[in-house]
Amino acid sequence: MGAGRHLTLGAALVALGLPPAFACNPDRAEAVTGLRADTPLAFSAPDGRRLRLLALTGDAAVPVERIDRIAPLGGLDRHERLPVIALGPDGPVESHLLRDGRARLSASRVIPRDCWRAMEAAETEAVAARRGIWAEPGALLDAGDADALKRFDGRFAVVAGRVRSVRTVRRITYVNFGAFGSGALTVTIAERDMPAFREFGLEPAAIRGHMLRVRGVVTIRRGPFIAAAMPEQITIAEAPTRGAR
């Protein structure tokens, strides 16, 4: 099977544009009724709790009519909101917002993997269709566009491109989207974070030739880079074309 065997089933399904065959059923999900939409991506429960969809960023209202369960994911945030996954009969409600292009994923270590894969596939579908926010200029940066990347220095961006090379030097793995000096993006992964990537099923050495979508803060030094501290920052959007390896 070669290096490609490190890619998970979820990643392969995302690459093919198919929904993952998982049921998103996180532990500690609780039934809820009487929810009310609040500020963007936030909503309120009848008991007074304020809740927020942890996995998403954007300005969309929460479709509370779809929600029948919530799964808390930690303590209150600085706005005294409880981070949650919202669930309906057909899976995470977040997937509906992502599929419609009304929100984007925000990397998180605490979201169950099967839920993450379902949301990731929904976002990939919207990106491929240029739906909603993904139709806006600058919503998805080209990993080879040096000028656009410079404009995002110090800012969060979602960047897409095909991996040209992968190498490890002094305990840092460099995922390169272009030749050295071209101004193309590089994603860096520190050795201390590598076990999380491999446990997630993402082996950096196996992704040469793959089309990736990367989310994170762009930093300009010798060239633009995004430091990826968690595997959720990287989405495999498309497998290599024949002969790319």
PyMOL commands that set and color helices and strands:
alter all, ss='L'
color gray80, all
select helices_A, chain A and resi 2-6+9-15+64-66+94-99+113-129+132-135+146-151+191-199+204-206+231-233
alter helices_A, ss='H'
color red, helices_A
select strands_A, chain A and resi 30-31+36-37+42-44+50-53+56-57+69-72+82-88+91-92+104-105+141-142+156-162+165-169+172-176+186-190+211-217+219-220+224-227+234-238
alter strands_A, ss='S'
color yellow, strands_A
deselect
rebuild
show_as cartoon
